[in-house]
Amino acid sequence: MLALSSESAVLAAIAVAKRVEVDAYMLGSAGLIRALEDAAARGAGVTVRLCADPYRSDGLARANARLAERLRADGIDARLVPEEHAKTVRADGATFYDDCNWRASDDDTILRDDVPGDPGVATTKGAALELERRLLAGAERGDRIDVETESFGNGPISGALARAARAGACVRLLVDARELRRNARERAAISAMRRAGVVVRATDATEKFAVTDAGLWLGSANATYGAFDQSDWGTLAATAARSRCSAAFERRWSEAEEAPGVRVGAREDGLARNV
């Protein structure tokens, strides 16, 4: 069963676990890194898999390599793995899922699952995004759809959002401003969303979820095309986190700005003022 959790709960589980396994695009929490080192020091078996080829980031690749070297020096089985994008920590029988990168803040949504190999959790990007697309496809006229993603591009999620907006759903999309500024293809995809009636804003820190009148999708997969076989997770069985995600979306939406570098038409201006 999936339940809402927290970084403090993850650290507490690691502190008593005999076996800890981490799969991560990167590790942004110094507290988590220290907890892994402490676990290894007391004799727990600890393995860490970090992304070997972060998207368009040689700096992050070097940082992951340095961290892996540090962890190995502390007795941890740490390796770099291609196309590693999931954010999971397994501590004995419990698995913790983070939708971001174990950031040192309370902004991430973390789930705990005590069911090994839970069939309700997809473990590749393609399967995770299919669950999200399925949720969005059920939207009807008048329904509200709120989606957050770090990166955005043409693909199954953009298609589902455009169809929902054209069908009369109220669709809001929140994207990461930093990625949008440096990616012309993403700006083009966002412009297409606006032409379809999707209202778009950008901020400097986003999660990865979709909240609709029917439910919640939560995961680590960005709403982009390609790399569908990469390690990612996603689930629809996350109702405990729905209110948290809705509140986080509203807070970030109120602080966000018009997406930089994207042309705004009269229709989108009017929609933005009404949401």
matplotlib code that plots the C-alpha trace (Angstrom):
import matplotlib.pyplot as plt

x = [0.0, 1.3, 1.3, 2.5, 5.9, 8.8, 12.6, 12.8, 11.0, 13.4, 16.4, 14.8, 14.3, 17.9, 19.2, 17.9, 18.0, 20.3, 20.1, 19.7, 19.5, 19.4, 18.6, 18.9, 19.4, 21.4, 21.3, 20.6, 20.2, 23.4, 21.4, 20.6, 24.2, 25.3, 22.6, 23.9, 27.5, 26.4, 24.5, 27.6, 29.8, 27.5, 27.7, 24.6, 24.9, 24.4, 24.3, 23.9, 23.3, 23.6, 23.0, 26.1, 24.8, 22.6, 20.8, 22.9, 24.9, 28.6, 28.8, 26.2, 27.9, 31.2, 29.4, 27.8, 31.2, 32.8, 30.0, 30.3, 34.0, 33.3, 30.7, 33.0, 35.7, 33.1, 32.4, 29.4, 28.8, 28.4, 28.2, 27.2, 24.4, 23.3, 19.7, 19.1, 16.3, 14.3, 14.4, 14.0, 15.3, 14.8, 15.4, 14.8, 11.1, 10.1, 10.5, 10.4, 9.7, 10.6, 9.3, 12.3, 16.0, 15.9, 16.3, 17.2, 13.8, 10.2, 9.2, 9.4, 6.5, 7.7, 5.7, 6.3, 5.4, 5.6, 4.6, 7.7, 7.3, 4.0, 2.2, 0.6, 3.9, 5.4, 9.2, 10.0, 9.4, 7.1, 4.9, 4.8, 3.8, 1.1, -0.5, -0.4, -1.9, -4.6, -5.6, -5.6, -7.6, -10.6, -11.1, -14.4, -15.7, -15.5, -13.0, -9.8, -6.4, -3.2, 0.2, 3.7, 6.8, 10.5, 10.9, 8.1, 8.0, 5.8, 4.6, 1.8, 1.3, 1.3, -1.3, -3.5, -3.4, -4.2, -7.2, -8.5, -8.2, -10.0, -12.7, -13.4, -11.3, -9.6, -5.9, -3.0, 0.6, 3.5, 7.0, 10.6, 11.7, 15.3, 14.8, 12.4, 14.9, 17.6, 15.5, 13.9, 12.1, 10.4, 9.3, 7.8, 5.9, 4.6, 3.5, 1.5, -0.1, -1.2, -2.8, -4.8, -6.1, -3.7, -2.6, 1.1, 3.3, 6.9, 8.8, 12.3, 11.4, 8.7, 7.6, 6.2, 2.5, -0.9, -4.0, -7.5, -11.0, -10.7, -7.4, -3.6, -0.7, 2.7, 6.1, 9.7, 9.1, 9.2, 6.5, 8.8, 9.2, 11.8, 14.0, 10.9, 13.0, 14.9, 14.5, 11.6, 8.6, 5.0, 1.7, -2.0, -2.4, -1.3, -4.6, -3.0, -0.7, -3.5, -4.2, -0.5, 0.1, -2.9, -1.7, 1.8, 0.6, -1.6, 1.3, 3.8, 1.2, 0.5, 4.2, 4.9, 5.2, 4.3, 6.6, 9.7, 10.4, 6.9, 4.5, 1.2, -1.9, -5.1, -6.9, -4.3, -4.1, -7.7, -7.6, -4.6, -6.5, -9.4, -7.5]
y = [0.0, 3.4, 6.1, 9.7, 9.9, 12.3, 12.6, 12.3, 8.9, 7.8, 8.7, 6.9, 3.7, 3.8, 4.2, 0.7, -1.1, -4.1, -3.5, -0.2, 0.2, 3.6, 4.4, 8.1, 10.5, 12.5, 12.9, 16.5, 15.9, 16.0, 14.4, 11.4, 11.0, 11.1, 8.5, 6.2, 6.6, 6.0, 2.9, 1.5, 2.3, 0.3, -2.7, -2.4, -3.4, -0.3, 0.0, 3.3, 3.6, 7.1, 8.4, 8.1, 10.3, 13.2, 15.0, 17.9, 18.3, 17.4, 19.2, 16.9, 13.8, 14.9, 15.5, 12.1, 10.5, 12.3, 11.3, 7.7, 7.8, 9.3, 6.6, 3.8, 5.1, 4.8, 1.1, 1.6, -0.3, 2.9, 2.8, 5.0, 3.5, 4.8, 6.2, 6.0, 8.5, 6.9, 8.3, 5.3, 4.2, 0.6, 0.0, -3.6, -4.2, -0.6, 1.3, 5.1, 7.0, 10.6, 12.6, 14.9, 14.3, 14.0, 17.7, 19.1, 20.7, 19.8, 20.5, 16.9, 14.5, 11.1, 7.9, 4.8, 1.3, -1.8, -4.1, -5.5, -5.3, -3.4, -3.8, -0.4, 1.3, 1.5, 1.3, 2.6, 6.0, 4.7, 2.7, 5.7, 8.2, 5.8, 5.8, 9.6, 9.8, 7.4, 9.7, 12.8, 11.0, 10.7, 14.4, 15.9, 19.4, 21.6, 19.3, 20.8, 19.4, 20.7, 19.3, 20.0, 18.8, 19.8, 19.2, 19.3, 18.2, 16.7, 13.3, 11.3, 13.9, 17.0, 15.2, 14.3, 17.9, 19.4, 17.1, 17.8, 21.6, 21.4, 19.3, 22.1, 21.1, 23.8, 22.8, 24.5, 23.5, 24.5, 24.0, 24.7, 28.1, 27.1, 24.3, 26.4, 29.2, 27.0, 24.6, 26.0, 22.8, 23.0, 26.6, 25.4, 22.7, 25.1, 27.5, 24.6, 23.9, 27.6, 27.5, 24.5, 26.4, 25.2, 27.9, 27.8, 29.3, 28.8, 28.7, 27.8, 24.5, 22.0, 18.5, 15.8, 15.1, 15.5, 16.3, 16.0, 15.8, 12.0, 11.4, 11.9, 10.7, 11.0, 10.0, 10.8, 10.8, 14.1, 14.8, 14.5, 12.2, 9.5, 7.4, 5.4, 2.4, 4.5, 3.8, 5.9, 5.4, 6.5, 5.5, 6.3, 4.7, 7.8, 9.3, 10.1, 12.6, 14.3, 17.2, 17.8, 18.0, 20.3, 22.7, 22.7, 23.4, 26.3, 27.8, 27.6, 28.7, 31.9, 32.7, 31.6, 33.9, 33.7, 31.1, 33.0, 33.1, 31.9, 34.0, 34.6, 35.1, 37.0, 33.8, 32.6, 36.0, 35.9, 32.4, 33.2, 36.1, 33.7, 31.0]
z = [0.0, -0.9, 1.7, 2.0, 3.6, 4.2, 4.0, 7.8, 7.6, 4.9, 7.1, 10.0, 7.9, 6.7, 10.3, 11.3, 7.9, 7.3, 3.5, 1.7, -2.1, -3.8, -7.5, -8.3, -11.1, -8.5, -4.7, -3.7, 0.1, 2.2, 5.0, 2.9, 1.8, 5.5, 6.4, 3.7, 5.0, 8.6, 7.6, 5.8, 8.8, 11.2, 8.8, 6.7, 3.0, 1.0, -2.8, -4.8, -8.5, -9.9, -13.5, -15.7, -18.5, -17.1, -19.9, -21.3, -18.1, -18.0, -14.7, -13.1, -14.6, -13.0, -9.7, -9.8, -10.5, -7.6, -5.2, -6.3, -5.6, -2.1, -1.3, -2.4, -0.1, 2.7, 2.0, -0.2, -3.5, -5.7, -9.4, -12.4, -14.6, -18.0, -18.2, -14.5, -13.7, -10.9, -7.4, -5.1, -1.7, -0.5, 3.2, 4.0, 3.1, 2.5, -0.8, -0.8, -4.0, -4.6, -7.5, -7.7, -6.7, -2.9, -2.6, 0.8, 1.4, 2.0, -1.7, -2.9, -2.6, -1.2, -1.0, 1.0, -0.3, 1.8, -1.1, -2.8, -6.6, -6.2, -9.6, -9.1, -9.6, -13.1, -13.3, -16.8, -18.3, -21.0, -18.6, -16.1, -18.8, -20.0, -16.6, -16.6, -20.2, -19.1, -16.3, -18.5, -21.2, -18.9, -18.5, -19.7, -20.4, -17.3, -15.5, -14.1, -14.9, -13.2, -14.4, -13.2, -14.9, -15.0, -18.8, -21.4, -25.0, -27.8, -26.8, -25.1, -22.4, -24.6, -26.9, -24.0, -22.6, -26.0, -26.5, -23.0, -23.5, -26.8, -25.3, -22.8, -19.7, -17.8, -18.2, -16.4, -17.0, -14.8, -16.1, -15.0, -16.2, -16.4, -18.8, -20.9, -21.3, -22.8, -24.9, -28.1, -28.8, -25.4, -26.1, -29.4, -27.6, -25.0, -27.8, -29.3, -25.9, -25.6, -29.1, -27.9, -24.9, -22.2, -19.7, -19.0, -16.4, -15.4, -12.1, -10.9, -9.1, -10.1, -9.2, -11.5, -11.1, -12.6, -10.5, -12.1, -10.8, -11.1, -9.3, -9.1, -11.1, -9.4, -10.6, -11.5, -15.3, -17.2, -19.7, -22.7, -25.7, -25.9, -23.5, -22.7, -21.5, -18.9, -15.2, -13.9, -11.7, -11.8, -10.1, -10.0, -6.6, -4.7, -3.4, 0.0, -1.7, -3.8, -1.3, -0.9, -4.6, -5.1, -2.4, -3.8, -7.3, -6.2, -4.2, -7.0, -9.6, -7.7, -7.6, -11.2, -14.3, -17.9, -19.6, -20.8, -24.5, -25.4, -27.4, -25.6, -27.7, -26.7, -25.9, -23.5, -21.8, -21.1, -19.7, -17.5, -15.9, -15.1, -13.2]

ax = plt.figure().add_subplot(projection="3d")
ax.plot(x, y, z, "-o")
ax.set_aspect("equal")
plt.show()
